Amino acid sequence: MIRKCLMRRAAACILTLSMFVTACGAGNENPVNEGSQDASVTTDAAQAENSSDAVGDAADNAAEDVVDITDEIPLNIIDDNYRTYYEVFVYSFYDSDGDGIGDLQGLISKLDYINDGDDTTDADLGCNGLWLMPVHPSPTYHKYDVTDYYEIDSVYGTLEDFKALLAACDERGIKVIMDLVLNHTSSQHPWFQEACAYLRELGDAEPDVSECPYFDYYHFTKEPTSGYSRISGTDWYYEAQFWSEMPDLNLGCEALREEIKAITQYWLDMGVGGFRLDAVKEYYTDNIQDNIEFLSWLTDTVKSQKEDAYLVGEAWVNISSYAQYYASGIDSLFDFNFAGAEGVIAKVMNGSSAERYGTAVASLDETFGQYSENYIDAPFYTNHDMARSVGYYVGENSDNRVKMAGAMNLLMSGSAFLYYGEELGMRGSGKDENKRAPMYWSKDASAEGMCDGPADMDTFEMKYDSLEEQAQDSASVYRYFRKAIKIRNQNPEIARGKAEYLEEVSTNQVCVLKKTYDGSELLLVFVTGADAQSVDLSGVTLNGHPVNSDTSIRGTLLTGEETVEMSDGVAQMPGYSILVLK
């Protein structure tokens, strides 16, 4: 199903600008002035007709500013597995019952922030996917050590709350994926507890899985190697590569695979749209082929249960290694090559050539496509294991680089992932708890819904304002991210298109990408440095025509008040800006 709805004009967000709207063959100049990221224009004749009311209003009343072109272009959201996912740590998101811990009811109350389900409004982020970090019962705050795969942790709520969340998301067109942790369980999981009790009572006898099937669910041995911990009171050891309280599962066990099959069926039947698979490269320690075999089995199993279920795996290794996991048939793997302080995006924003981004993006189809023609890249910029991106940039233009980098992630092909609070420029680095700080709804820590955060989190101040202030500031990080997602939602080519790097019109600080999807081409022009650039696109063919004054401007993302102007196919662009053409 394709939802298309003309966005209403956001009068409160309109800033002063000049605008020329040209029909075919009429005029040759098209200034684009967003003030602070909130205005742009088009030269497309059809769009000029659609926006005639706005032009007439401006002509009749010079004091009334012209509407941002992105407010006039309809959303074009396709109901498939190319989405924009919002990663939520429920513990720190929104507290509904006043205990300082986020919960499912709190998340439900804030779904309109993520997506209100109404395409005629313009105040939600526009994400149509939700990744829930683990919500199963667990003895830790992070909950990556599960004690029951069929329940919801009581600090978050109940199964009924979870069902209510799924229903509310479904109403808004949000696909929910759950974190599924299969590499290990908690040491307090009944499977492990029963296996350990059995081994303590066993004495010198040989284990018999018919007496205790859970013995085969884990890697037990009397001859341990690295990464094994001892069961107290016995000569037995168990594999626990991450932590002694996270015993690794034996995923080659057929009985365990039947358990996993039942678990995935249970949640899919409830309405979950898929799973984020934790630590897929650790399923079998240092054995990529066995990891791929299990991932193939799991993918086939889940797809047989729900054909359109979405699976995305975490394999935190180099790109040549995680690309191989696509041979399993999995939908997506997180694209670590672009993420974090050492990733492609941050490197470019900290001075590397724009070519580095362009060539890396354009090479993905060959890199991943050799293993699976149906791959869906999963670009992300930060997550719960990484320092917040605001800390990647210091000194001059750091604010501009924070914004620009976020857009470079959101404009990549595939299913893009956004970690909660990144759209506000939240801080958080060092220990894991700091990276999972309370969502910054308000500067008032005692305001309704504010969470306390993990107990061992350090005390630190945010760099930027809370959502309360940023929502009203057209130049804020939040408003910039919101617009970037909107442009993504208006142009299916952005998420689904195959990317081509146009080296002949790119420079050290200019990256030009052409994306092609379903016979339609779109151009993305990135200025990755502080200096203004003149980008001659007149020799570029777009949808069978040279780029000229009749080419439709689909949107701009600016980090300052300078304008973008196009004349005869030449774009005059300020530093740290993005232009979208079609």
PyMOL commands that set and color helices and strands:
alter all, ss='L'
color gray80, all
select helices_A, chain A and resi 11-13+45-50+52-60+69-71+90-92+104-109+111-114+159-171+190-202+213-217+254-270+280-282+288-305+319-328+336-338+344-349+354-362+364-369+389-392+398-410+422-424+432-436+467-470+477-490+492-496+503-505
alter helices_A, ss='H'
color red, helices_A
select strands_A, chain A and resi 2-5+29-33+75-78+84-88+129-132+175-180+220-221+228-230+237-239+274-277+310-313+332-335+378-379+416-419+498-501+510-517+520-527+533-536+541-542+545-546+553-558+563-567+570-573+577-581
alter strands_A, ss='S'
color yellow, strands_A
deselect
rebuild
show_as cartoon
